[in-house]
Amino acid sequence: MQFTTPYQELYAEVIKPVAQDFDLEAYHAGEVYGPGIVLQDIVQGIVDAQVVIAEITPANQNVFYELGYAHALGKPTILLAERGKTLPFDITGYRCVFYDNTIAGKSGVEAALRNHLRAIFERDV
């Protein structure tokens, strides 16, 4: 995901807390500290991930590269995009949680994210 408003808030207020409810540690490259190459940290994070959640609203080439890598590794992915977003052809066949970037829309994206995580991990949370 892009590390700017409003996506950073979506991450902090929705993705991270919902992941914690499933005993998962959500993080993004902006939360990795120390020396090294950022792309290596991202690649290793995808390799180690149980699931990848990708916010794809802005057409960010880096995010699509990382999503493609996750798909190549066979990682379960959950795609999030603001309602009205036209998805690129290569990912139109994938399920995507379309959400409204509003206070009311927050509960909808939380519920959808929980449903997808339940389906992946087959557990009630």
ChimeraX commands (.cxc) that place a marker at each C-alpha (Angstrom):
marker #1 position 0.00,0.00,0.00 radius 0.5
marker #1 position 0.95,3.58,-0.42 radius 0.5
marker #1 position 2.23,5.16,2.82 radius 0.5
marker #1 position 0.16,8.33,2.59 radius 0.5
marker #1 position -3.19,9.61,3.83 radius 0.5
marker #1 position -5.82,8.07,3.76 radius 0.5
marker #1 position -4.17,4.67,3.26 radius 0.5
marker #1 position -1.97,4.97,6.32 radius 0.5
marker #1 position -5.10,5.51,8.41 radius 0.5
marker #1 position -6.78,2.49,6.79 radius 0.5
marker #1 position -3.76,0.43,7.77 radius 0.5
marker #1 position -3.54,1.75,11.34 radius 0.5
marker #1 position -7.26,1.81,12.12 radius 0.5
marker #1 position -8.54,-1.23,10.21 radius 0.5
marker #1 position -5.94,-3.62,8.82 radius 0.5
marker #1 position -3.60,-3.78,11.81 radius 0.5
marker #1 position -6.32,-4.25,14.49 radius 0.5
marker #1 position -8.23,-6.84,12.45 radius 0.5
marker #1 position -5.01,-8.77,11.81 radius 0.5
marker #1 position -4.23,-8.73,15.54 radius 0.5
marker #1 position -7.65,-10.28,16.21 radius 0.5
marker #1 position -6.43,-13.23,14.12 radius 0.5
marker #1 position -3.10,-13.39,15.99 radius 0.5
marker #1 position -1.31,-12.02,12.92 radius 0.5
marker #1 position 1.32,-9.31,12.96 radius 0.5
marker #1 position 0.54,-6.75,10.28 radius 0.5
marker #1 position 3.38,-4.53,9.17 radius 0.5
marker #1 position 4.62,-2.68,6.14 radius 0.5
marker #1 position 8.08,-1.68,4.97 radius 0.5
marker #1 position 7.77,1.72,6.62 radius 0.5
marker #1 position 7.86,-0.07,9.98 radius 0.5
marker #1 position 11.12,-1.95,9.33 radius 0.5
marker #1 position 14.14,-0.23,10.87 radius 0.5
marker #1 position 17.87,-0.62,10.55 radius 0.5
marker #1 position 20.31,-0.70,7.67 radius 0.5
marker #1 position 19.64,-2.65,4.51 radius 0.5
marker #1 position 17.84,-2.55,1.22 radius 0.5
marker #1 position 14.12,-1.80,1.44 radius 0.5
marker #1 position 13.18,-4.09,-1.46 radius 0.5
marker #1 position 14.94,-7.02,0.23 radius 0.5
marker #1 position 12.91,-6.38,3.39 radius 0.5
marker #1 position 9.70,-6.30,1.35 radius 0.5
marker #1 position 10.55,-9.48,-0.53 radius 0.5
marker #1 position 11.45,-11.30,2.69 radius 0.5
marker #1 position 8.24,-10.05,4.31 radius 0.5
marker #1 position 6.20,-11.51,1.46 radius 0.5
marker #1 position 8.10,-14.80,1.65 radius 0.5
marker #1 position 7.42,-15.02,5.41 radius 0.5
marker #1 position 3.79,-13.83,5.22 radius 0.5
marker #1 position 0.85,-16.11,5.89 radius 0.5
marker #1 position -1.38,-13.71,3.95 radius 0.5
marker #1 position -0.78,-10.50,1.99 radius 0.5
marker #1 position -3.24,-7.61,2.19 radius 0.5
marker #1 position -2.76,-5.16,-0.66 radius 0.5
marker #1 position -4.48,-1.77,-0.91 radius 0.5
marker #1 position -4.44,-1.14,-4.67 radius 0.5
marker #1 position -6.43,2.08,-5.11 radius 0.5
marker #1 position -3.58,4.25,-6.41 radius 0.5
marker #1 position -1.92,2.76,-9.48 radius 0.5
marker #1 position 1.35,2.23,-7.60 radius 0.5
marker #1 position 3.76,0.12,-9.64 radius 0.5
marker #1 position 5.61,-1.03,-6.53 radius 0.5
marker #1 position 2.43,-2.38,-4.96 radius 0.5
marker #1 position 1.54,-4.27,-8.14 radius 0.5
marker #1 position 5.07,-5.70,-8.36 radius 0.5
marker #1 position 4.80,-6.92,-4.76 radius 0.5
marker #1 position 1.30,-8.30,-5.38 radius 0.5
marker #1 position 2.58,-10.20,-8.42 radius 0.5
marker #1 position 5.41,-11.63,-6.35 radius 0.5
marker #1 position 2.94,-12.76,-3.67 radius 0.5
marker #1 position 0.80,-14.41,-6.36 radius 0.5
marker #1 position 3.86,-16.13,-7.84 radius 0.5
marker #1 position 4.65,-17.57,-4.40 radius 0.5
marker #1 position 1.06,-18.79,-4.03 radius 0.5
marker #1 position 0.38,-16.55,-1.02 radius 0.5
marker #1 position -3.26,-15.87,-0.20 radius 0.5
marker #1 position -3.94,-12.24,-1.02 radius 0.5
marker #1 position -6.72,-9.88,-0.01 radius 0.5
marker #1 position -7.13,-6.92,-2.32 radius 0.5
marker #1 position -8.64,-3.67,-1.06 radius 0.5
marker #1 position -9.66,-0.71,-3.23 radius 0.5
marker #1 position -11.88,2.31,-2.91 radius 0.5
marker #1 position -15.28,1.89,-4.53 radius 0.5
marker #1 position -15.27,3.20,-8.09 radius 0.5
marker #1 position -11.71,2.08,-8.79 radius 0.5
marker #1 position -11.25,0.33,-12.14 radius 0.5
marker #1 position -8.88,-2.57,-11.65 radius 0.5
marker #1 position -6.11,-3.32,-14.14 radius 0.5
marker #1 position -6.95,-6.17,-16.50 radius 0.5
marker #1 position -4.46,-8.61,-14.96 radius 0.5
marker #1 position -6.22,-8.59,-11.59 radius 0.5
marker #1 position -9.87,-8.16,-12.56 radius 0.5
marker #1 position -10.42,-11.88,-11.98 radius 0.5
marker #1 position -9.34,-11.67,-8.34 radius 0.5
marker #1 position -11.80,-10.91,-5.58 radius 0.5
marker #1 position -11.41,-7.40,-4.28 radius 0.5
marker #1 position -12.95,-5.68,-1.27 radius 0.5
marker #1 position -14.31,-2.40,-2.57 radius 0.5
marker #1 position -14.91,0.05,0.24 radius 0.5
marker #1 position -16.18,3.56,0.80 radius 0.5
marker #1 position -13.55,5.83,2.33 radius 0.5
marker #1 position -15.96,7.20,4.92 radius 0.5
marker #1 position -16.62,6.74,8.60 radius 0.5
marker #1 position -19.57,4.50,7.70 radius 0.5
marker #1 position -17.41,2.58,5.22 radius 0.5
marker #1 position -14.93,1.61,7.93 radius 0.5
marker #1 position -17.21,-1.06,9.43 radius 0.5
marker #1 position -17.83,-2.54,5.98 radius 0.5
marker #1 position -14.15,-2.98,5.16 radius 0.5
marker #1 position -13.50,-4.37,8.66 radius 0.5
marker #1 position -16.27,-6.95,8.22 radius 0.5
marker #1 position -15.10,-7.93,4.75 radius 0.5
marker #1 position -11.49,-8.26,5.90 radius 0.5
marker #1 position -12.60,-10.47,8.80 radius 0.5
marker #1 position -14.64,-12.66,6.44 radius 0.5
marker #1 position -11.68,-13.12,4.10 radius 0.5
marker #1 position -9.31,-13.94,6.96 radius 0.5
marker #1 position -11.84,-16.43,8.37 radius 0.5
marker #1 position -12.05,-18.09,4.97 radius 0.5
marker #1 position -8.25,-18.30,4.72 radius 0.5
marker #1 position -7.67,-19.56,8.25 radius 0.5
marker #1 position -11.05,-21.29,8.76 radius 0.5
marker #1 position -11.60,-19.97,12.25 radius 0.5
marker #1 position -14.02,-17.80,14.14 radius 0.5
marker #1 position -12.78,-14.45,15.37 radius 0.5
marker link #1:1,2 radius 0.2
marker link #1:2,3 radius 0.2
marker link #1:3,4 radius 0.2
marker link #1:4,5 radius 0.2
marker link #1:5,6 radius 0.2
marker link #1:6,7 radius 0.2
marker link #1:7,8 radius 0.2
marker link #1:8,9 radius 0.2
marker link #1:9,10 radius 0.2
marker link #1:10,11 radius 0.2
marker link #1:11,12 radius 0.2
marker link #1:12,13 radius 0.2
marker link #1:13,14 radius 0.2
marker link #1:14,15 radius 0.2
marker link #1:15,16 radius 0.2
marker link #1:16,17 radius 0.2
marker link #1:17,18 radius 0.2
marker link #1:18,19 radius 0.2
marker link #1:19,20 radius 0.2
marker link #1:20,21 radius 0.2
marker link #1:21,22 radius 0.2
marker link #1:22,23 radius 0.2
marker link #1:23,24 radius 0.2
marker link #1:24,25 radius 0.2
marker link #1:25,26 radius 0.2
marker link #1:26,27 radius 0.2
marker link #1:27,28 radius 0.2
marker link #1:28,29 radius 0.2
marker link #1:29,30 radius 0.2
marker link #1:30,31 radius 0.2
marker link #1:31,32 radius 0.2
marker link #1:32,33 radius 0.2
marker link #1:33,34 radius 0.2
marker link #1:34,35 radius 0.2
marker link #1:35,36 radius 0.2
marker link #1:36,37 radius 0.2
marker link #1:37,38 radius 0.2
marker link #1:38,39 radius 0.2
marker link #1:39,40 radius 0.2
marker link #1:40,41 radius 0.2
marker link #1:41,42 radius 0.2
marker link #1:42,43 radius 0.2
marker link #1:43,44 radius 0.2
marker link #1:44,45 radius 0.2
marker link #1:45,46 radius 0.2
marker link #1:46,47 radius 0.2
marker link #1:47,48 radius 0.2
marker link #1:48,49 radius 0.2
marker link #1:49,50 radius 0.2
marker link #1:50,51 radius 0.2
marker link #1:51,52 radius 0.2
marker link #1:52,53 radius 0.2
marker link #1:53,54 radius 0.2
marker link #1:54,55 radius 0.2
marker link #1:55,56 radius 0.2
marker link #1:56,57 radius 0.2
marker link #1:57,58 radius 0.2
marker link #1:58,59 radius 0.2
marker link #1:59,60 radius 0.2
marker link #1:60,61 radius 0.2
marker link #1:61,62 radius 0.2
marker link #1:62,63 radius 0.2
marker link #1:63,64 radius 0.2
marker link #1:64,65 radius 0.2
marker link #1:65,66 radius 0.2
marker link #1:66,67 radius 0.2
marker link #1:67,68 radius 0.2
marker link #1:68,69 radius 0.2
marker link #1:69,70 radius 0.2
marker link #1:70,71 radius 0.2
marker link #1:71,72 radius 0.2
marker link #1:72,73 radius 0.2
marker link #1:73,74 radius 0.2
marker link #1:74,75 radius 0.2
marker link #1:75,76 radius 0.2
marker link #1:76,77 radius 0.2
marker link #1:77,78 radius 0.2
marker link #1:78,79 radius 0.2
marker link #1:79,80 radius 0.2
marker link #1:80,81 radius 0.2
marker link #1:81,82 radius 0.2
marker link #1:82,83 radius 0.2
marker link #1:83,84 radius 0.2
marker link #1:84,85 radius 0.2
marker link #1:85,86 radius 0.2
marker link #1:86,87 radius 0.2
marker link #1:87,88 radius 0.2
marker link #1:88,89 radius 0.2
marker link #1:89,90 radius 0.2
marker link #1:90,91 radius 0.2
marker link #1:91,92 radius 0.2
marker link #1:92,93 radius 0.2
marker link #1:93,94 radius 0.2
marker link #1:94,95 radius 0.2
marker link #1:95,96 radius 0.2
marker link #1:96,97 radius 0.2
marker link #1:97,98 radius 0.2
marker link #1:98,99 radius 0.2
marker link #1:99,100 radius 0.2
marker link #1:100,101 radius 0.2
marker link #1:101,102 radius 0.2
marker link #1:102,103 radius 0.2
marker link #1:103,104 radius 0.2
marker link #1:104,105 radius 0.2
marker link #1:105,106 radius 0.2
marker link #1:106,107 radius 0.2
marker link #1:107,108 radius 0.2
marker link #1:108,109 radius 0.2
marker link #1:109,110 radius 0.2
marker link #1:110,111 radius 0.2
marker link #1:111,112 radius 0.2
marker link #1:112,113 radius 0.2
marker link #1:113,114 radius 0.2
marker link #1:114,115 radius 0.2
marker link #1:115,116 radius 0.2
marker link #1:116,117 radius 0.2
marker link #1:117,118 radius 0.2
marker link #1:118,119 radius 0.2
marker link #1:119,120 radius 0.2
marker link #1:120,121 radius 0.2
marker link #1:121,122 radius 0.2
marker link #1:122,123 radius 0.2
marker link #1:123,124 radius 0.2
marker link #1:124,125 radius 0.2
view
